[in-house]
Amino acid sequence: TGSSSPLGLLFDHGCDAVNSVFGSANWIAALGLSPRSDQWQILTLVVVPMAAFYITTWEEYYTHRLVLPIINGPTEGLLMGATLFACTAALGVDYWHGYEWYNNVFGPYVFAYLPESVTSAIVPADGFRNCDMVPIITILGLGQEACIKGFAMIRKYGLGCLKDMFPMITLCVAPLLIGYADTTILQRHPRVCLHVIAALFVEAVTQLMLDHMTSRPYRAIRPLFVPLLVFTALIWFGLLEGQMTDELLISYQAVLVVHLLMKFSVVIHEICDLLQIWCFDIVTKYPKKKKVL
């Protein structure tokens, strides 16, 4: 429509980035997933929407065009979420822990055509539950989108553009490694884990938007990701465990929240001061600056 602007993108998509983890949390609750036994499903439903969001923002940073796939989060994703919630309301959470989808559809028509060595390695003895198929479908959707956009970007901008994917790749791999090495960390601190993942995602993707808006180079090596890399390495090699792990994780969460609040306050203040406007107020006039002689 020609009515959008980079500033509108920063505020609107910035709010969408913050809201991403809340949408995922609602999906997790509707599916009845437990931090005790459904760790990979929870991490998938949290990280995959963030990765799709980041890939689209990354593409826009280079092309200056926001191109959504035919099936995308803002439209079909919201409809899928509403359908999921309606199913839970009508059929109950127990429906998602049944095996109807696998036994009637995916088992005989999808997994039956895979090599036996593959199915024996990835399919549980009883098959996949309905709530397991939801994150699997999201993984397949993200894989398709990543391949299509990734190859197109490499052809046009070269392999160098992939360096800007480092924060999101780190955010996808690190939680899996931590969860594999410390199998109870999500159970002990489910909210803290979600807060840390969400804060890191918001910091990285909003900075990508801001750099796009100001035509500045994006620093893929984010300082706030360094503690995550160190934390992951310490847990993976068994150098960190017990109470110390919990204390560092909670401290990391506090640092991330304080940093984001300060960053958002400074950015909003600078933009409002530059444009001589108030944030969320179009009525009150902004005071004119006195000219310095």
C-alpha positions in Angstrom: 0.0 0.0 0.0 3.0 2.3 0.3 1.9 3.4 3.8 4.5 1.5 5.8 7.8 2.8 7.0 11.0 1.4 8.6 10.0 3.0 11.9 6.6 1.3 11.8 8.4 -2.0 11.0 10.6 -1.6 14.1 7.7 -1.0 16.5 5.2 -3.4 15.0 7.6 -6.3 14.3 9.4 -5.6 17.6 6.1 -6.2 19.5 5.6 -9.3 17.4 9.0 -10.6 18.4 8.2 -10.0 22.1 4.9 -11.7 21.6 6.3 -14.8 19.9 7.1 -16.7 23.2 3.7 -16.1 24.6 2.1 -17.6 21.5 4.3 -20.6 21.8 3.5 -20.9 25.5 -0.2 -21.0 24.7 0.4 -23.9 22.2 2.4 -25.8 24.8 -0.4 -25.4 27.4 -3.1 -26.4 24.9 -1.2 -29.5 23.9 -0.6 -30.5 27.5 3.1 -30.8 27.2 5.2 -31.3 30.3 8.7 -30.0 31.0 9.4 -33.3 32.6 8.8 -35.6 29.6 8.3 -33.4 26.5 11.4 -31.3 26.4 12.2 -31.5 22.6 8.6 -30.8 21.8 8.5 -27.7 24.0 11.8 -26.4 22.6 10.7 -27.0 19.1 7.4 -25.0 19.5 9.4 -22.2 21.1 12.4 -21.9 18.8 10.9 -22.8 15.3 8.5 -19.8 15.1 11.4 -17.6 16.2 13.6 -19.0 13.5 11.0 -18.4 10.9 10.6 -14.9 12.1 14.3 -14.3 12.1 14.8 -15.7 8.6 12.1 -13.4 7.1 13.7 -10.4 8.9 17.2 -11.4 7.7 15.9 -11.6 4.1 14.3 -8.2 4.4 17.5 -6.7 5.8 19.2 -7.5 2.4 16.3 -7.2 0.0 14.4 -4.4 1.6 11.2 -6.3 0.9 9.1 -8.4 3.3 8.1 -11.6 1.5 6.0 -14.1 3.3 5.5 -17.6 2.0 2.1 -19.0 0.9 1.7 -20.6 4.3 3.0 -18.2 7.0 2.7 -17.4 10.6 0.6 -14.2 10.6 -2.2 -15.8 8.7 -2.2 -19.6 8.5 -0.2 -19.9 11.7 -2.8 -18.0 13.7 -5.6 -20.1 12.1 -3.7 -23.2 13.1 -3.3 -21.9 16.6 -7.0 -21.1 16.8 -7.9 -24.6 15.5 -5.6 -26.2 18.0 -7.2 -24.2 20.9 -10.7 -25.1 19.6 -9.7 -28.8 19.5 -8.5 -28.7 23.1 -11.6 -26.9 24.2 -13.9 -29.5 22.5 -11.9 -32.7 22.9 -9.8 -32.1 25.9 -6.0 -32.2 26.4 -6.1 -36.0 26.3 -6.9 -35.9 22.6 -3.4 -34.7 21.9 -1.8 -37.6 23.8 -3.6 -40.1 21.6 -2.1 -41.8 18.5 -4.9 -41.2 15.9 -2.8 -39.0 13.6 0.1 -41.5 13.5 -2.0 -44.7 13.3 -4.4 -43.4 10.6 -2.3 -41.0 8.5 1.4 -40.5 9.1 2.2 -44.0 10.0 0.8 -45.9 7.0 1.3 -43.0 4.5 4.5 -41.3 5.5 6.7 -43.3 7.9 5.9 -46.6 6.2 7.9 -45.4 3.1 11.0 -44.5 5.1 13.9 -47.0 5.4 13.5 -49.2 8.4 16.8 -48.1 9.8 15.5 -44.5 10.0 12.1 -45.3 11.5 13.6 -47.6 14.1 15.9 -44.8 15.1 13.4 -41.9 15.3 10.0 -43.5 15.9 9.1 -44.6 19.5 7.8 -48.1 20.0 4.2 -46.9 20.3 4.5 -44.4 17.5 4.2 -40.6 17.7 1.4 -39.0 19.7 -0.8 -36.3 18.2 1.1 -33.7 20.2 4.4 -35.0 18.8 3.2 -34.5 15.2 2.5 -30.8 15.7 6.2 -29.9 16.4 7.4 -32.3 13.7 5.2 -30.6 11.1 6.5 -27.2 12.2 10.1 -28.5 11.8 9.3 -29.6 8.3 7.7 -26.3 7.5 10.8 -24.4 8.8 13.1 -26.6 6.9 11.4 -26.0 3.6 11.3 -22.2 4.2 15.0 -22.1 5.3 16.1 -24.0 2.2 14.1 -21.9 -0.2 15.1 -18.6 1.2 18.6 -19.7 2.0 19.5 -20.8 -1.5 17.9 -17.7 -3.0 19.9 -15.4 -0.7 23.2 -17.3 -1.4 22.7 -17.0 -5.1 22.1 -13.2 -4.9 24.3 -12.1 -2.0 26.9 -14.9 -1.7 27.8 -17.1 1.3 28.8 -14.1 3.3 25.1 -13.3 4.1 24.9 -16.5 6.1 27.0 -15.1 8.9 24.1 -13.0 10.0 22.2 -16.2 10.8 24.7 -17.1 13.6 22.5 -15.7 16.5 19.5 -17.8 15.4 21.6 -20.9 14.7 23.1 -20.6 18.2 19.7 -20.1 19.7 18.5 -23.3 18.0 21.5 -25.5 18.9 22.4 -24.3 22.4 19.1 -25.2 24.2 19.2 -28.7 22.6 22.7 -29.3 23.8 22.0 -28.0 27.3 18.8 -30.0 27.5 20.6 -33.2 26.4 23.4 -32.7 29.0 21.2 -31.5 31.8 17.9 -33.4 31.3 16.1 -31.7 34.2 17.0 -28.0 33.7 13.7 -27.3 31.8 11.8 -29.1 34.5 13.5 -27.1 37.3 13.2 -23.7 35.6 10.6 -23.8 32.8 9.8 -20.1 32.9 13.4 -19.0 33.3 14.4 -21.0 30.2 11.7 -19.5 28.1 12.6 -16.0 29.3 16.2 -16.5 28.4 15.5 -17.9 24.9 12.9 -15.1 24.3 15.2 -12.3 25.5 18.1 -13.4 23.3 15.8 -13.8 20.3 14.2 -10.3 20.8 17.6 -8.7 21.3 19.0 -10.2 18.1 16.1 -9.8 15.8 15.2 -6.2 16.9 18.8 -5.2 16.4 18.6 -6.6 12.9 15.5 -4.5 12.3 17.2 -1.4 13.7 20.3 -1.8 11.6 18.0 -2.3 8.5 16.2 0.9 9.4 19.4 2.9 9.9 21.4 1.2 7.0 24.1 0.0 9.4 26.0 -3.3 9.2 24.6 -6.0 11.5 27.0 -7.5 14.0 26.2 -11.2 14.0 28.5 -11.9 17.0 26.1 -10.6 19.7 27.8 -9.9 23.1 24.8 -11.2 25.0 25.2 -14.6 23.2 28.7 -15.1 24.6 27.5 -16.1 28.1 25.1 -18.6 26.4 28.0 -20.2 24.5 30.1 -20.4 27.7 27.1 -21.8 29.7 26.5 -24.4 27.0 30.1 -25.5 26.9 30.4 -25.8 30.7 27.3 -27.9 31.0 28.1 -30.1 28.0 31.6 -31.0 29.3 30.2 -31.5 32.8 32.0 -28.5 34.4 28.8 -27.0 35.7 26.0 -28.7 37.6 23.7 -28.4 40.6 22.9 -25.2 42.3 25.6 -23.3 40.5 23.8 -24.0 37.2 20.5 -22.7 38.6 22.1 -19.5 40.0 23.9 -18.7 36.8 20.8 -19.3 34.7 18.7 -17.0 36.9 21.4 -14.3 36.9 21.7 -14.5 33.1 17.9 -14.0 32.9 18.1 -10.9 35.1 21.0 -9.4 33.0 19.1 -10.0 29.8 15.9 -8.4 31.1 17.7 -5.3 32.4 19.7 -4.9 29.2 16.6 -5.1 27.0 14.7 -2.6 29.1 17.6 -0.2 29.0 18.1 -0.7 25.2 14.4 -0.2 24.4 14.2 2.9 26.6 17.2 4.5 24.9 16.1 3.6 21.3 12.6 4.9 21.8 13.9 8.1 23.4 16.4 8.7 20.7 13.8 8.1 17.9 11.2 10.3 19.5 13.7 13.1 20.1 15.0 12.9 16.6 11.5 13.0 15.0 10.1 15.4 17.6 7.3 13.1 18.6 6.0 11.4 21.7 5.7 7.6 21.9 2.0 6.5 21.8 0.8 10.1 21.9 -0.1 12.0 18.8 -2.0 14.8 20.5 0.5 16.4 22.9 3.0 18.7 21.1 6.6 17.9 21.5 8.6 20.8 23.0 10.8 22.6 20.6 14.5 22.7 21.3 16.1 26.0 21.9 18.7 27.0 19.3 22.2 27.2 20.6 23.9 30.3 19.4 
